[in-house]
Amino acid sequence: SFLLLPAPTNRDTLHKYLDVPTNTQYVFYEAPGIDSVFKSRIPTRKASDELTPFQYLFANIRPQSNPMYEVKADKHILFKRGRHEVLSRIVIPAGYEVVFEPGVELDFTGTTFFLSQSPITINGTEEAPVIFRSLQRKARGFTVLQSPKKSVLQHAIFEGFNTLDIDGWRLTGAVTFYESDVDIRHCFFKGNVCEDGLNVVRSKVEIYNSKVFDTFSDGIDLDFCEGRIEGSYFEETGNDGLDVSGSQIYVDDCFFERCGDKGISVGEKSSVEEGKVRIQDAV
């Protein structure tokens, strides 16, 4: 049997089925432009009936109004101004619009976390920022996965987070946007204790007038992204200030100070165009 597979786009997961005799042991395949034939063994074990961590977290989730947020009839979820203690994980499936009023403060206890497949709008102001903090430095991140619309973050502070780590499903970012476009303005990422203060993957990203500091490893890690970073400050990152892989990024009016490794690390077929950039006391 023969099957030609089209190249998937960044946001597609490709599933195709091919009927073969029951005693078939290998699948052989070629890539256009490469004069080689590859093979992979066909596993004989039965697929597991258990849910993956991703499936488990989003199974039968239906957000309900509570003192922290209101679920409106139009499927908007509004987080209310004031300080709230997060005692259990917040999981929001696709199909909603999530909005944070100015002055929202969420204190994440223990290993709680925020996980959403819906776009996020944070309407903080200079006088009333939106604050996400983990005083115990154990919370498992603020994560947006495969949102169909762009998220917008203004005047938000993310402090003291670790990363999502559930039954072997482990991310790297204290704040993560995966296949979810995001616009970040006047935001702070500080005191985070995992590999990346902010990790954006396969997304369009714009970051303006923001600050990343006192981060365990990389400040910002962009993987397979397009976008720009302007007017931003990176200080006291345990590793690189900015780590770019497989991305096209414009960086201007940015200052990197006391980075544990490089100010800007560019690798894996990346293109970084620099305007005014200052790097001081990088290793």
Phi, psi and chi 1 to 4 in degrees:
 res  aa     phi    psi   chi1   chi2   chi3   chi4
   1 SER       -  149.6  -62.5      -      -      -
   2 PHE  -133.9  138.9  175.6   80.1      -      -
   3 LEU  -143.3  126.8  179.1   65.0      -      -
   4 LEU   -96.6  122.1  178.7   63.4      -      -
   5 LEU  -102.0  128.3  -58.6  179.1      -      -
   6 PRO   -73.7  155.9   28.2  -34.8      -      -
   7 ALA   -71.5  129.2      -      -      -      -
   8 PRO   -72.6  154.0   27.9  -34.1      -      -
   9 THR   -80.1  173.9   65.6      -      -      -
  10 ASN   -57.5  -31.0  -78.0  -13.2      -      -
  11 ARG  -103.8    5.9  -63.1 -178.5 -174.7  -86.4
  12 ASP  -101.0  144.7  -72.3  -21.8      -      -
  13 THR  -110.5  122.9  -60.1      -      -      -
  14 LEU   -93.6  123.6 -173.1   63.2      -      -
  15 HIS  -124.8  120.9  -64.0  -78.3      -      -
  16 LYS  -134.5  147.9  -65.8  -68.4 -177.5  179.5
  17 TYR  -117.5  139.5  -63.9   91.4      -      -
  18 LEU  -132.2  121.0 -176.3   65.3      -      -
  19 ASP   -80.6  128.4  -68.6  -33.5      -      -
  20 VAL  -134.6  160.3  -63.0      -      -      -
  21 PRO   -59.4  152.6  -24.9   34.6      -      -
  22 THR   -64.3  -24.6   55.3      -      -      -
  23 ASN   -92.6    8.4   61.5  -14.0      -      -
  24 THR   -67.8  131.6  -58.5      -      -      -
  25 GLN  -106.8  -25.8  -62.3 -176.1   38.4      -
  26 TYR  -132.1  153.3  -67.1   91.6      -      -
  27 VAL  -113.7  131.1   58.5      -      -      -
  28 PHE  -106.3  142.4  -65.6   84.4      -      -
  29 TYR  -150.5  156.2   58.1   95.1      -      -
  30 GLU  -127.6  156.7  -61.7  176.0  -79.0      -
  31 ALA  -113.6  131.9      -      -      -      -
  32 PRO   -54.2  134.5  -24.4   34.2      -      -
  33 GLY    88.9   -5.5      -      -      -      -
  34 ILE  -118.1  122.2  -60.4  177.6      -      -
  35 ASP   -86.7   60.7 -171.4   19.9      -      -
  36 SER  -146.7  153.6  -61.2      -      -      -
  37 VAL  -114.3  128.6  177.2      -      -      -
  38 PHE  -109.0  160.4  -54.1   92.3      -      -
  39 LYS  -142.5  152.0   69.9  176.0 -178.1  178.9
  40 SER  -137.1  139.6  -65.8      -      -      -
  41 ARG   -71.9  138.9  179.8  179.0  -70.7  -84.5
  42 ILE   -85.1  119.1  -61.2  174.2      -      -
  43 PRO   -66.3  141.8   23.5  -32.6      -      -
  44 THR   -97.4  -10.7   57.0      -      -      -
  45 ARG   -72.3  149.9   62.8 -176.8 -179.2  -85.5
  46 LYS   -74.0  140.0 -178.6 -178.2  178.2 -178.8
  47 ALA   -60.8  143.3      -      -      -      -
  48 SER   -67.9  141.7  173.1      -      -      -
  49 ASP   -86.2   -7.0  -67.2  -30.9      -      -
  50 GLU   -78.3  149.4  -64.4 -177.7    0.8      -
  51 LEU   -73.5  144.1  -63.9  177.9      -      -
  52 THR   -71.2  162.5   66.4      -      -      -
  53 PRO   -54.5  -39.5  -27.9   36.0      -      -
  54 PHE   -62.4  -48.7  176.6   88.6      -      -
  55 GLN   -62.6  -40.5  -67.5  169.2  -31.5      -
  56 TYR   -62.7  -43.5  169.2   74.9      -      -
  57 LEU   -65.0  -34.6  -72.5  170.0      -      -
  58 PHE   -99.3    2.9  -74.8  102.2      -      -
  59 ALA   -69.7  126.6      -      -      -      -
  60 ASN    55.0   35.7  -58.1  -44.3      -      -
  61 ILE   -88.2  126.8  -69.1  -66.8      -      -
  62 ARG  -140.3  101.5 -174.9  175.1 -179.0 -179.8
  63 PRO   -57.6  140.8  -22.9   34.0      -      -
  64 GLN  -124.4  144.6  -58.7  -69.5  -31.3      -
  65 SER   -59.8  144.7  -64.9      -      -      -
  66 ASN  -154.8  178.8   57.3   64.6      -      -
  67 PRO   -59.3  -21.6  -26.9   36.3      -      -
  68 MET   -83.6  -41.8 -171.7 -174.8  -47.8      -
  69 TYR  -146.1  158.8   59.3   79.1      -      -
  70 GLU  -114.1  131.0  178.5 -177.0   -0.4      -
  71 VAL   -97.0  111.7 -177.9      -      -      -
  72 LYS   -87.0  164.0  -63.0  179.9  176.1  -69.3
  73 ALA   -62.5  -28.7      -      -      -      -
  74 ASP   -86.0   14.6   60.5   -0.9      -      -
  75 LYS    67.9   26.1  -57.3 -162.0   79.5  171.2
  76 HIS   -90.3  137.5  -83.2   64.9      -      -
  77 ILE  -110.1  115.9  -63.3  177.5      -      -
  78 LEU  -108.2  113.8  178.6   64.9      -      -
  79 PHE   -80.9  130.7  -79.5   78.5      -      -
  80 LYS   -91.1  145.0  -57.0  172.6 -176.3  178.4
  81 ARG   -53.5  143.0  179.3 -170.1  -63.6  -95.4
  82 GLY   121.4  172.7      -      -      -      -
  83 ARG   -96.3  129.2 -170.8  165.8 -177.1  171.5
  84 HIS  -130.4  140.4  -52.3  -82.9      -      -
  85 GLU   -94.2  125.0 -171.0  174.5   23.2      -
  86 VAL   -91.5  109.2 -179.6      -      -      -
  87 LEU   -99.3  -14.6  -59.5  174.2      -      -
  88 SER  -144.9  163.1   59.4      -      -      -
  89 ARG   -63.0  148.7   61.3 -165.5 -179.2 -151.2
  90 ILE  -107.9  114.8  -60.3  171.6      -      -
  91 VAL  -124.4  123.3  179.7      -      -      -
  92 ILE  -122.1  119.3  -60.2  172.3      -      -
  93 PRO   -76.5  179.0   29.3  -34.6      -      -
  94 ALA   -67.4  157.7      -      -      -      -
  95 GLY   101.5    2.4      -      -      -      -
  96 TYR  -116.1  169.1  -68.6   84.1      -      -
  97 GLU  -121.5  122.9  -59.4  -88.8   -9.0      -
  98 VAL  -106.3  123.3 -176.3      -      -      -
  99 VAL  -126.3  135.1  179.2      -      -      -
 100 PHE  -110.9  123.9  -68.4   84.2      -      -
 101 GLU   -69.6  158.5  -69.3 -175.7  -27.8      -
 102 PRO   -58.5  141.7  -21.5   32.3      -      -
 103 GLY    85.4    7.7      -      -      -      -
 104 VAL   -72.3  135.4  172.9      -      -      -
 105 GLU  -130.7  120.5  -64.2 -174.4   36.0      -
 106 LEU  -114.3  119.1  -60.4 -173.1      -      -
 107 ASP  -100.0  109.5  -71.8  -25.9      -      -
 108 PHE   -85.7  123.1  -72.5   77.6      -      -
 109 THR   -96.1  148.3   61.6      -      -      -
 110 GLY    52.8 -133.8      -      -      -      -
 111 THR  -102.1   28.8   57.7      -      -      -
 112 THR   -67.0  167.7   55.1      -      -      -
 113 PHE  -160.0  170.2   55.2   84.8      -      -
 114 PHE  -117.4  127.7  179.7   96.5      -      -
 115 LEU  -140.8  125.3  176.3   62.0      -      -
 116 SER  -140.4  141.1  175.8      -      -      -
 117 GLN  -101.9    4.8  -74.5 -172.6  -65.2      -
 118 SER  -108.7  154.6  -66.9      -      -      -
 119 PRO   -68.1  151.9   24.1  -33.1      -      -
 120 ILE  -115.7  132.7  -53.7  -62.0      -      -
 121 THR  -122.4  117.0  -59.7      -      -      -
 122 ILE  -108.4  113.7  -63.1  177.6      -      -
 123 ASN  -101.8   46.1  -68.7  -39.3      -      -
 124 GLY   -69.6  161.6      -      -      -      -
 125 THR  -127.9  170.0   65.2      -      -      -
 126 GLU   -61.1  -38.1 -174.7  173.9   -0.1      -
 127 GLU   -79.2  -29.0  -63.2   77.0   18.8      -
 128 ALA  -135.9   73.1      -      -      -      -
 129 PRO   -68.1  162.6   27.7  -35.2      -      -
 130 VAL   -96.9  127.0  173.7      -      -      -
 131 ILE  -118.6  128.8  -59.7  173.2      -      -
 132 PHE  -118.2  117.6  -53.9   89.0      -      -
 133 ARG  -136.5  149.3   64.1  166.3   69.7   90.0
 134 SER  -126.5   96.2  172.0      -      -      -
 135 LEU   -65.0  -29.3  -64.3  175.8      -      -
 136 GLN   -85.6   -5.5  -59.5  166.2  -41.8      -
 137 ARG    57.8   36.0  -65.7 -165.0  169.0 -165.3
 138 LYS  -118.9  -13.7  -65.9 -179.2  179.3  179.7
 139 ALA   -60.4  143.7      -      -      -      -
 140 ARG   -95.7   46.6  -66.4  179.8  175.6  176.1
 141 GLY    88.1  166.3      -      -      -      -
 142 PHE  -119.2  111.1 -176.6  101.3      -      -
 143 THR  -129.9  133.1  -55.9      -      -      -
 144 VAL  -121.6  124.7  179.0      -      -      -
 145 LEU  -119.1  123.6  -61.0  172.6      -      -
 146 GLN    50.8   45.0  -62.3  177.1  -44.7      -
 147 SER   -71.8  135.4  166.6      -      -      -
 148 PRO   -75.2  -15.8   28.1  -35.0      -      -
 149 LYS  -124.3  158.3  -64.3 -178.0 -179.7  179.2
 150 LYS   -69.6  139.3 -179.8  170.7   70.8  174.1
 151 SER   -92.4  149.5  -66.5      -      -      -
 152 VAL  -129.0  122.5  177.9      -      -      -
 153 LEU  -118.0  120.8  -76.8   57.3      -      -
 154 GLN  -129.1  129.9  -62.3 -170.2   76.4      -
 155 HIS    50.0   59.7  -70.5  -75.3      -      -
 156 ALA  -117.1  149.0      -      -      -      -
 157 ILE  -124.8  127.0  -61.1  171.6      -      -
 158 PHE  -117.9  118.4  -59.8   87.8      -      -
 159 GLU  -135.6  129.2 -179.5  176.8    4.9      -
 160 GLY    79.5   21.6      -      -      -      -
 161 PHE   -89.4  146.7  -79.7   86.6      -      -
 162 ASN   -95.1 -160.9 -152.5  -47.0      -      -
 163 THR  -117.5  166.4 -165.9      -      -      -
 164 LEU   -65.3  127.1 -171.7   68.0      -      -
 165 ASP  -148.7   97.3 -172.7   -2.6      -      -
 166 ILE  -129.4  110.8  -55.5  -68.1      -      -
 167 ASP    48.6   45.9  -65.5  -27.0      -      -
 168 GLY    92.1  -11.1      -      -      -      -
 169 TRP   -90.9  106.6 -179.4   32.6      -      -
 170 ARG  -127.4  128.6 -179.6  177.6  174.8   82.5
 171 LEU   -96.6 -174.8  -55.8 -176.5      -      -
 172 THR  -119.1  -14.9   61.9      -      -      -
 173 GLY  -100.8  139.4      -      -      -      -
 174 ALA   -62.6  -41.7      -      -      -      -
 175 VAL  -119.6  127.1  179.2      -      -      -
 176 THR  -131.0  132.9  -59.3      -      -      -
 177 PHE  -122.1  110.8  -75.3   83.5      -      -
 178 TYR  -111.4  118.6  178.9   85.8      -      -
 179 GLU    47.8   47.2  -65.5 -176.1   -9.5      -
 180 SER  -146.7  105.0  -56.9      -      -      -
 181 ASP   -60.6  145.9  -63.0  -17.0      -      -
 182 VAL  -150.0  142.2   60.3      -      -      -
 183 ASP  -117.8  117.5 -172.8  -18.9      -      -
 184 ILE  -117.8  123.9  -62.2  171.3      -      -
 185 ARG  -136.7  131.3  -61.7  172.1 -176.7  -93.9
 186 HIS    54.8   49.0  -56.3  -76.0      -      -
 187 CYS  -115.3  152.8  -68.1      -      -      -
 188 PHE  -118.8  135.3  -80.2   54.5      -      -
 189 PHE  -124.8  110.8  -55.6   83.9      -      -
 190 LYS  -142.6  149.5   61.8 -179.6 -178.0  178.0
 191 GLY    62.6   24.5      -      -      -      -
 192 ASN   -85.1  146.5  -63.7  -56.8      -      -
 193 VAL  -118.2   25.2  -66.9      -      -      -
 194 CYS  -120.7 -167.2   53.1      -      -      -
 195 GLU   -64.3  -40.7 -173.8  172.7  -21.4      -
 196 ASP  -128.2  135.3  -52.5  -45.1      -      -
 197 GLY   -64.8  -44.2      -      -      -      -
 198 LEU  -137.0  127.0  168.7   65.9      -      -
 199 ASN  -123.0  122.2 -176.4 -150.4      -      -
 200 VAL  -119.2  131.1 -174.9      -      -      -
 201 VAL  -129.1  129.4 -176.4      -      -      -
 202 ARG    49.6   55.1  -64.4 -165.7 -174.4  102.0
 203 SER  -147.0  163.1  -53.5      -      -      -
 204 LYS   -92.5  130.5  -66.7 -179.2  179.1  179.1
 205 VAL  -136.7  136.6   55.2      -      -      -
 206 GLU  -129.8  129.6  -64.1 -172.5    7.3      -
 207 ILE  -129.4  123.1  -58.3  172.6      -      -
 208 TYR  -129.7  137.9  -60.1   96.0      -      -
 209 ASN    48.7   46.8  -56.0  113.0      -      -
 210 SER  -119.6  168.0  -64.6      -      -      -
 211 LYS  -138.0  136.2 -175.3  173.6 -178.0  179.1
 212 VAL  -124.9  122.5 -177.1      -      -      -
 213 PHE  -153.1  160.7   61.9  100.9      -      -
 214 ASP    52.3   54.9 -174.7   22.6      -      -
 215 THR  -112.0  138.4  -62.7      -      -      -
 216 PHE   -55.6  -45.0  174.4   75.1      -      -
 217 SER  -129.6 -117.2 -171.6      -      -      -
 218 ASP   -71.0  145.6  -66.7  -22.7      -      -
 219 GLY   -72.4  -63.1      -      -      -      -
 220 ILE  -127.4  133.4  -64.7  178.8      -      -
 221 ASP  -122.0  117.7 -170.0  -15.1      -      -
 222 LEU  -112.8  119.5  -56.0  180.0      -      -
 223 ASP  -117.1  116.5  -61.5  -46.8      -      -
 224 PHE    57.7   49.8  -50.1  103.1      -      -
 225 CYS  -117.8  164.4  -67.5      -      -      -
 226 GLU  -127.2  139.8  -62.4  178.2    9.8      -
 227 GLY   160.0 -155.6      -      -      -      -
 228 ARG  -150.6  153.0   59.0 -159.6  -56.3  121.3
 229 ILE  -130.9  123.0  -57.0  174.7      -      -
 230 GLU  -136.1  146.5  -63.5 -174.3   25.4      -
 231 GLY    58.9   35.1      -      -      -      -
 232 SER  -119.6  162.5  -63.8      -      -      -
 233 TYR  -131.8  132.5 -175.0   71.5      -      -
 234 PHE  -123.5  123.9  -59.1   73.0      -      -
 235 GLU  -142.1  136.0  179.9 -175.3    4.2      -
 236 GLU    54.2   56.6  -65.7 -174.2    0.6      -
 237 THR   -96.1  137.5   58.6      -      -      -
 238 GLY   -64.1  -27.8      -      -      -      -
 239 ASN  -126.6 -129.2 -160.2   48.6      -      -
 240 ASP   -72.3  147.2  -57.9  -36.5      -      -
 241 GLY   -67.5  -51.6      -      -      -      -
 242 LEU  -130.6  125.0  171.4   63.7      -      -
 243 ASP  -117.2  120.0 -173.1    2.7      -      -
 244 VAL  -120.0  127.2  178.0      -      -      -
 245 SER  -132.8  127.0  -57.6      -      -      -
 246 GLY    58.9   33.3      -      -      -      -
 247 SER  -130.1  160.8  -59.3      -      -      -
 248 GLN  -119.8  109.2  -72.4   74.4   49.5      -
 249 ILE  -132.9  139.1  -56.5  -64.9      -      -
 250 TYR  -105.4  128.6  174.8   70.5      -      -
 251 VAL  -122.9  126.6 -178.5      -      -      -
 252 ASP  -146.7  145.8 -173.7   32.4      -      -
 253 ASP    53.8   47.7 -168.3   23.8      -      -
 254 CYS  -120.5  147.1  -69.7      -      -      -
 255 PHE  -123.8  127.5 -177.7   35.5      -      -
 256 PHE  -116.7  123.3  -61.3   80.9      -      -
 257 GLU  -136.7  133.1 -176.4  176.0   17.3      -
 258 ARG    54.7   56.2  -64.8 -168.1  -63.6  -83.4
 259 CYS   -90.9  137.3  -60.9      -      -      -
 260 GLY   -66.0  -24.2      -      -      -      -
 261 ASP  -130.2 -118.1 -163.3   -7.5      -      -
 262 LYS   -86.8  151.1  -64.4  170.6  -76.7  -67.2
 263 GLY   -64.7  -53.5      -      -      -      -
 264 ILE  -128.0  124.0  -57.8  176.5      -      -
 265 SER  -107.8  121.8  175.8      -      -      -
 266 VAL  -119.2  120.5 -177.9      -      -      -
 267 GLY  -153.9 -179.3      -      -      -      -
 268 GLU    50.1   59.5  -69.0   84.7   22.7      -
 269 LYS    60.3   42.8  -61.7 -177.4  179.6  179.9
 270 SER   -99.5  159.3  -67.6      -      -      -
 271 SER  -132.1  119.1  172.3      -      -      -
 272 VAL  -120.8  118.9  173.8      -      -      -
 273 GLU   -98.6  126.5 -179.4 -178.3   -8.2      -
 274 GLU  -110.9  135.8  -63.1 -179.8    6.8      -
 275 GLY   -95.8 -117.9      -      -      -      -
 276 LYS   -88.5  113.2 -179.5 -179.3  177.3 -178.0
 277 VAL  -133.8  133.9  173.3      -      -      -
 278 ARG  -121.9  130.1 -179.5 -177.1  173.9 -170.8
 279 ILE  -124.5  126.8  -60.7  175.0      -      -
 280 GLN  -135.9  133.4  179.5  175.3  -52.4      -
 281 ASP    59.7   39.0  -65.2  -27.7      -      -
 282 ALA   -90.3  148.1      -      -      -      -
 283 VAL   -71.1      -  174.4      -      -      -
